[in-house]
Amino acid sequence: MRRIINYFIILGILYGGGLLFPENIQIESLSVAFIVALMLFLAMSVLAFLVGTILVGSVVRESVFLTFFSVVSLFAITPMSLLVISSSYDGFAICGFWTYILLGLAIGIFTVAVPTKQS
């Protein structure tokens, strides 16, 4: 359920950003926003799976690694994913370096954390 909530949060941030700042975020229609949010959601899900796989074999304390990864994903991975999506999909464009950073920050802050299973 939390993953579905995260999808709709990403969709709201992207579409709301396009409505509030049309000079920085161009989205052709709501259907384009659905597709872009789905692509970003899938990219973030794959990265979360990879991090979970790395954590299983890691000797580093989980909280330290998760804190480091959340900061890195907030400022690097999400904006890079947005850059790849905006360059590959025609109906979606983002103008400006700081727009990528602010969208990554907003998505990182407002998405709901999915709890990991503790053993």
PELINLIN-V658422 format. One record per run of one state. SS is the DSSP state (h for helix, s for strand, l for the rest). FROM is the first residue (numbers start at 1). TO is the last residue. If there is no record, write none. Layout:
ss	from	to
SS	FROM	TO
SS	FROM	TO
This chain:
ss	from	to
l	1	1
h	2	20
l	21	24
s	25	27
l	28	29
h	30	56
l	57	61
h	62	88
l	89	91
s	92	94
l	95	96
h	97	110
l	111	119
